[in-house]
Amino acid sequence: MSTGQAHGSVEVAARVERRWATIAVIIIVGMALLAAFAGIHRATMPQPRVETTDPSRIHLSGEFVESNLGSVLEANGNVTVRAIGQQYSFTPACIVVPVDTPITLRATSADVVHGILVQGTNVNTMLVPGYISEQLMRFTKTGDYLMPCQEFCSFGHEGMWGKIKVIDKTDFANRAKAGGRLSCVGQ
């Protein structure tokens, strides 16, 4: 190979390297712009519909008093569940809901950020002190679903578990006739 051919090969290699470097830079800049757009435009907090509550008073008055926690059958046939996350438990610790029914979970935190993750479903929400989280859900099978806290909330976090017990619609309706809020705590 002559010196001219070697020099030509080096030029071709340098040109190819510059092209790949340019493509790599374009991809990186494009991904950075996409991340910035998604972070600024799509996920700006707070969301347009924000409900707030005073975390220091949730046990004393308002929607999240002890007597109002648990499941209730609404007049339209839907179920509303109200719950509180607090170090290191969910109240109520066991929630009972009917199968194949629209359910609205309304929850908040009394102290630090917690998370509700219902295993085997796509239900996953954060509980932030001072804000009310609302999550729509529907269960297609009866059974027990574990509900761990999936946000580290301090020492003792690993023991913060709840349970959702999904029962037959008629059984739930019979329990709801008695009035009050339903839970499966102690069952």
C-alpha positions in Angstrom: 0.0 0.0 0.0 1.4 3.3 -1.0 1.5 6.5 1.2 -1.2 8.0 -1.0 -3.6 5.1 -0.4 -2.9 5.1 3.3 -3.6 8.9 3.5 -6.8 8.4 1.5 -8.0 5.6 3.9 -7.3 7.9 6.9 -9.3 10.7 5.3 -12.3 8.3 4.6 -12.1 7.0 8.2 -12.0 10.5 9.6 -15.0 11.5 7.5 -17.0 8.5 8.7 -16.0 9.2 12.3 -17.2 12.8 12.0 -20.5 11.6 10.5 -21.1 9.2 13.4 -20.0 11.8 16.0 -22.5 14.2 14.4 -25.3 11.7 14.5 -24.5 10.8 18.1 -24.6 14.5 19.1 -27.9 15.0 17.3 -29.4 12.0 19.1 -28.2 13.2 22.5 -29.5 16.8 21.9 -32.8 15.4 20.7 -33.2 13.2 23.8 -32.3 16.1 26.1 -34.9 18.3 24.4 -37.5 15.6 24.6 -36.8 15.1 28.3 -37.0 18.8 29.0 -40.3 19.1 27.1 -41.8 16.2 28.9 -40.6 17.4 32.3 -41.6 21.0 31.9 -44.7 20.8 29.7 -46.3 17.5 30.5 -45.5 16.9 34.2 -45.7 20.4 35.7 -46.9 20.1 39.3 -49.4 20.8 40.6 -51.9 19.3 38.2 -54.9 21.5 37.0 -57.4 19.8 39.4 -55.8 19.7 42.9 -57.6 19.1 46.1 -55.9 20.0 49.3 -56.4 19.2 53.0 -54.7 20.2 56.2 -52.7 17.1 57.2 -52.6 18.3 60.9 -56.4 18.2 61.1 -57.4 15.2 58.9 -58.3 13.0 61.9 -60.4 15.8 63.5 -62.7 17.1 60.8 -63.5 16.9 57.1 -63.5 14.0 54.6 -60.9 11.9 56.3 -62.2 11.6 59.9 -62.1 8.0 61.3 -65.8 7.4 60.9 -65.6 8.3 57.2 -62.7 5.9 56.2 -63.4 2.7 54.3 -65.7 1.8 51.4 -69.2 3.2 50.8 -71.8 2.4 48.1 -72.9 5.6 46.4 -76.4 6.2 45.1 -75.2 5.7 41.5 -73.8 2.2 42.2 -70.2 3.3 42.3 -68.0 2.7 45.3 -65.9 5.4 47.0 -63.0 4.3 49.3 -61.4 6.8 51.6 -58.0 6.0 53.3 -55.1 7.6 55.0 -51.4 6.6 54.8 -49.4 7.3 58.0 -46.2 6.0 59.4 -46.4 2.9 59.3 -49.9 1.9 58.3 -52.8 2.5 56.1 -56.2 3.3 57.7 -58.2 1.2 57.2 -55.6 -1.6 56.9 -58.0 -3.8 54.9 -60.4 -2.3 52.4 -63.4 -4.3 51.0 -64.8 -3.6 47.5 -67.1 -5.3 45.1 -66.0 -7.0 41.9 -66.8 -5.4 38.5 -67.7 -2.0 39.9 -66.2 1.4 39.3 -64.3 2.4 42.4 -62.8 5.7 43.3 -60.0 5.6 45.8 -59.5 9.0 47.6 -56.5 9.0 49.9 -54.1 11.3 51.6 -51.1 11.2 54.0 -51.0 12.4 57.6 -47.2 12.8 57.8 -44.8 12.1 55.0 -45.0 10.9 51.3 -46.4 7.4 51.0 -47.4 5.4 48.0 -50.2 2.9 47.3 -49.4 0.1 44.9 -52.1 -2.6 44.5 -50.2 -5.7 43.4 -51.4 -7.4 40.3 -53.1 -4.2 39.0 -52.2 -0.9 37.5 -53.2 1.0 40.6 -50.3 3.1 41.8 -50.5 6.5 43.4 -48.5 8.8 45.7 -50.0 10.1 49.0 -48.5 13.6 49.7 -49.3 15.4 52.9 -51.8 18.2 52.2 -53.0 16.8 48.9 -55.8 14.4 48.1 -55.0 11.6 45.6 -57.8 10.2 43.6 -57.4 6.9 41.7 -60.0 5.2 39.6 -60.0 1.4 39.7 -62.0 -1.7 38.9 -61.3 -5.3 39.9 -62.4 -8.1 37.5 -61.6 -11.0 39.9 -62.5 -11.6 43.5 -59.7 -12.2 46.0 -57.2 -10.5 48.2 -54.7 -7.9 46.7 -51.7 -6.8 48.7 -51.2 -3.1 49.0 -47.6 -2.2 50.1 -46.4 1.4 50.6 -44.0 1.8 47.6 -42.5 5.1 48.7 -39.7 4.9 51.3 -41.3 6.6 54.3 -38.6 6.0 57.0 -37.6 3.2 59.3 -40.5 0.7 59.6 -41.5 1.3 55.9 -41.0 -2.4 55.1 -43.9 -3.3 57.5 -46.4 -0.8 55.9 -48.8 -3.1 54.1 -52.5 -3.0 53.5 -55.0 -5.3 51.8 -57.9 -4.9 49.4 -60.4 -7.7 49.6 -62.6 -7.9 46.5 -65.9 -9.7 47.1 -69.0 -10.5 45.2 -71.3 -7.6 44.3 -74.4 -9.0 46.1 -72.3 -9.7 49.3 -71.0 -6.2 49.2 -74.5 -4.7 48.7 -75.8 -6.8 51.7 -73.0 -5.5 53.9 -73.6 -1.9 52.7 -77.3 -2.1 53.7 -76.3 -1.8 57.3 -74.9 1.7 56.6 -71.6 3.2 57.6 -68.3 2.6 56.1 -67.1 -0.9 55.2 -63.7 -2.5 55.8 -62.4 -6.0 56.4 -60.2 -5.1 59.4 -60.4 -8.0 61.9 -61.7 -10.5 59.4 
